[in-house]
Protein backbone atom coordinates (compact mmCIF):
# COMPACT_ATOMS: atom_id res chain seq x y z
CA UNK A 1 0.00 0.00 0.00
CA UNK A 2 1.33 3.43 -0.79
CA UNK A 3 0.72 6.55 1.27
CA UNK A 4 1.52 9.97 -0.14
CA UNK A 5 3.41 12.36 2.08
CA UNK A 6 2.19 15.88 2.75
CA UNK A 7 5.22 17.20 0.85
CA UNK A 8 4.29 15.19 -2.24
CA UNK A 9 0.70 16.46 -2.03
CA UNK A 10 1.99 20.05 -1.73
CA UNK A 11 4.27 19.72 -4.77
CA UNK A 12 1.54 18.08 -6.86
CA UNK A 13 -0.97 20.76 -5.88
CA UNK A 14 1.45 23.59 -6.64
CA UNK A 15 2.63 22.24 -10.00
CA UNK A 16 -0.92 21.62 -11.20
CA UNK A 17 -2.21 24.96 -9.93
CA UNK A 18 0.50 26.91 -11.74
CA UNK A 19 -0.44 25.25 -15.04
CA UNK A 20 -4.18 25.67 -14.46
CA UNK A 21 -3.86 29.28 -13.24
CA UNK A 22 -1.82 30.23 -16.29
CA UNK A 23 -4.62 28.76 -18.41
CA UNK A 24 -7.21 30.82 -16.52
CA UNK A 25 -5.11 33.99 -16.95
CA UNK A 26 -4.72 33.37 -20.68
CA UNK A 27 -8.46 32.91 -21.07
CA UNK A 28 -9.14 36.13 -19.15
CA UNK A 29 -6.58 37.98 -21.27
CA UNK A 30 -8.06 36.62 -24.50
CA UNK A 31 -11.43 38.11 -23.46
CA UNK A 32 -9.83 41.53 -23.14
CA UNK A 33 -9.41 41.67 -19.37
CA UNK A 34 -6.75 44.30 -18.48
CA UNK A 35 -3.35 42.89 -17.43
CA UNK A 36 -3.63 44.18 -13.85
CA UNK A 37 -6.91 42.30 -13.44
CA UNK A 38 -5.42 39.23 -15.16
CA UNK A 39 -2.65 39.25 -12.54
CA UNK A 40 -5.16 39.47 -9.71
CA UNK A 41 -7.21 36.66 -11.25
CA UNK A 42 -4.07 34.54 -11.63
CA UNK A 43 -2.91 34.90 -8.03
CA UNK A 44 -6.38 34.60 -6.50
CA UNK A 45 -7.10 31.48 -8.58
CA UNK A 46 -3.70 30.01 -7.71
CA UNK A 47 -4.00 30.48 -3.95
CA UNK A 48 -7.63 29.45 -3.46
CA UNK A 49 -7.55 26.42 -5.73
CA UNK A 50 -4.13 25.35 -4.43
CA UNK A 51 -5.50 25.14 -0.91
CA UNK A 52 -8.66 23.35 -2.02
CA UNK A 53 -6.67 20.83 -4.09
CA UNK A 54 -4.21 20.18 -1.25
CA UNK A 55 -6.96 19.40 1.26
CA UNK A 56 -8.80 17.34 -1.36
CA UNK A 57 -5.65 15.24 -1.91
CA UNK A 58 -5.08 14.82 1.82
CA UNK A 59 -8.68 13.70 2.34
CA UNK A 60 -8.38 11.13 -0.46
CA UNK A 61 -5.16 9.80 1.06
CA UNK A 62 -7.28 8.68 4.02
CA UNK A 63 -9.83 6.84 1.85
CA UNK A 64 -9.13 3.16 1.33
CA UNK A 65 -11.54 2.78 -1.61
CA UNK A 66 -9.84 1.68 -4.84
CA UNK A 67 -6.42 0.94 -3.34
CA UNK A 68 -5.00 -2.54 -3.73
CA UNK A 69 -1.87 -3.84 -2.11
CA UNK A 70 0.85 -5.23 -4.36
CA UNK A 71 0.15 -8.75 -3.12
CA UNK A 72 -3.47 -8.70 -4.43
C-alpha positions as CSV (number, residue, x, y, z in Angstrom):
1,X,0.0,0.0,0.0
2,X,1.3,3.4,-0.8
3,X,0.7,6.5,1.3
4,X,1.5,10.0,-0.1
5,X,3.4,12.4,2.1
6,X,2.2,15.9,2.8
7,X,5.2,17.2,0.9
8,X,4.3,15.2,-2.2
9,X,0.7,16.5,-2.0
10,X,2.0,20.0,-1.7
11,X,4.3,19.7,-4.8
12,X,1.5,18.1,-6.9
13,X,-1.0,20.8,-5.9
14,X,1.4,23.6,-6.6
15,X,2.6,22.2,-10.0
16,X,-0.9,21.6,-11.2
17,X,-2.2,25.0,-9.9
18,X,0.5,26.9,-11.7
19,X,-0.4,25.3,-15.0
20,X,-4.2,25.7,-14.5
21,X,-3.9,29.3,-13.2
22,X,-1.8,30.2,-16.3
23,X,-4.6,28.8,-18.4
24,X,-7.2,30.8,-16.5
25,X,-5.1,34.0,-16.9
26,X,-4.7,33.4,-20.7
27,X,-8.5,32.9,-21.1
28,X,-9.1,36.1,-19.1
29,X,-6.6,38.0,-21.3
30,X,-8.1,36.6,-24.5
31,X,-11.4,38.1,-23.5
32,X,-9.8,41.5,-23.1
33,X,-9.4,41.7,-19.4
34,X,-6.8,44.3,-18.5
35,X,-3.4,42.9,-17.4
36,X,-3.6,44.2,-13.8
37,X,-6.9,42.3,-13.4
38,X,-5.4,39.2,-15.2
39,X,-2.7,39.3,-12.5
40,X,-5.2,39.5,-9.7
41,X,-7.2,36.7,-11.3
42,X,-4.1,34.5,-11.6
43,X,-2.9,34.9,-8.0
44,X,-6.4,34.6,-6.5
45,X,-7.1,31.5,-8.6
46,X,-3.7,30.0,-7.7
47,X,-4.0,30.5,-3.9
48,X,-7.6,29.4,-3.5
49,X,-7.6,26.4,-5.7
50,X,-4.1,25.3,-4.4
51,X,-5.5,25.1,-0.9
52,X,-8.7,23.4,-2.0
53,X,-6.7,20.8,-4.1
54,X,-4.2,20.2,-1.2
55,X,-7.0,19.4,1.3
56,X,-8.8,17.3,-1.4
57,X,-5.7,15.2,-1.9
58,X,-5.1,14.8,1.8
59,X,-8.7,13.7,2.3
60,X,-8.4,11.1,-0.5
61,X,-5.2,9.8,1.1
62,X,-7.3,8.7,4.0
63,X,-9.8,6.8,1.8
64,X,-9.1,3.2,1.3
65,X,-11.5,2.8,-1.6
66,X,-9.8,1.7,-4.8
67,X,-6.4,0.9,-3.3
68,X,-5.0,-2.5,-3.7
69,X,-1.9,-3.8,-2.1
70,X,0.8,-5.2,-4.4
71,X,0.2,-8.7,-3.1
72,X,-3.5,-8.7,-4.4
